[in-house]
Amino acid sequence: MRLKTKLIHGGIDGDAQTGAVVVPIYQVSTYKQEAIGKHKGFEYSRTGNPTRHALETYIAEVEGGSRGFAFGSGMAALSTILSLFNKGDHLVVGDDVYGGTYRVITRVFTRLGLEVTYVDTSDLEAVKQAIQPQTRAIILETPTNPLLKVSDIEAVAGIAKEKGVLLVVDNTFMTPYWQNPLDLGADIVYHSATKYLGGHSDVVAGLAVTKDPQLGEDLHFLQNSIGAVLGPQDSWLLLRGMKTLGIRMEEHEANTRTLAKWLAERNDINRVNYPGLPSHPGHELAKRQARGFGGMISFDVGSGERAESVLAKVKYFTLAESLGAVESLISVPARMTHASIPPERRQELGITDGLVRISVGIEDVQDLIDDLEQALA
Ligand SMILES: *Cc1c(COP(=O)(O)O)cnc(C)c1O
């Protein structure tokens, strides 16, 4: 089955009981047992729910893994993954990961005894250097948020294999439509499904997929033990949203390429970060490991004041956190998504006050250009 077909027919196709063409919302917490321990595969909805199970089977197939998991948010997915590790274990983590990822690792999991080194995961030598005897995993995001730096998943997977550590990839920005980290050697891929997978700004959810069956068992044990699971209603919404992932990503991509090119040609903007631009340092690598470049652009308008004025003037770009929805969103990472990163560290990373991030929606691209034009004037 090719990917576009898989997005429509993958996983559990419809409802065998009734012939309903989509899996219904099983809004239920428990299941009748015919005798003690004798049941139809479901006992209690934290452990497993038919609607969530359909979503989990679907994402596993779409990402090319063996086992899928649905959580109440991307951070719930990550926190459950981090619970695989023990006190004293060391992690190597990308240095410009999502702000919430940085926060949960530094302020929650290090308190519980995990050790962490942040490195630029696009620098393979730096990744190698950061690995210690007690390192258990490398966690990376590619492209990164908001600077769109690209890391070589296959090469980092090679380092991980050689050192006997896991590679965990946050695939939120690319989605399985453009990039499949498990095929490139990663052990776990996870998503904030709140973004492109849901796609309509109406659900908060997280998904994870493993390839190795034992790792799948371990993660299922943690999912059930911790219980940060996705409810049946939201599982259904995600299943519904993901059916159109292919056509949405194609539209996001086309609009983003046009906008990035238009922005790059302006002389009142300092820097345009988009892996789809041939001038981007990660362009060739992105082309090699993914089938598209995604729908995120960041650019520096020169100052915090100008960024604020742009945000105040735009009509079609909604000022909001989040990304990946059908409507275009605009934000200033330094003051919003990345505000939890200390100012000195933001400066170090290049997340300047004038950096504007846009998540390009699927509106008519000419309206988006006209809107940015008047806002930048
Ligand atoms: C939003 C986001 C997360 C966190 O996901 P939630 O669903 O908000 O918990 C993690 N990683 C990336 C790249 C994100 O954009």
The ligand as an ORCA input file, in Angstrom:
! r2SCAN-3c Opt
* xyz 0 1
  C       4.042     21.238     20.404
  C       5.265     20.421     20.349
  C       5.540     19.488     21.350
  C       4.647     19.310     22.555
  O       3.438     18.753     22.205
  P       2.034     19.041     22.996
  O       1.049     18.294     22.210
  O       1.833     20.512     23.008
  O       2.234     18.509     24.378
  C       6.675     18.713     21.213
  N       7.516     18.864     20.165
  C       7.288     19.764     19.191
  C       8.243     19.876     18.054
  C       6.166     20.568     19.253
  O       5.952     21.472     18.286
*
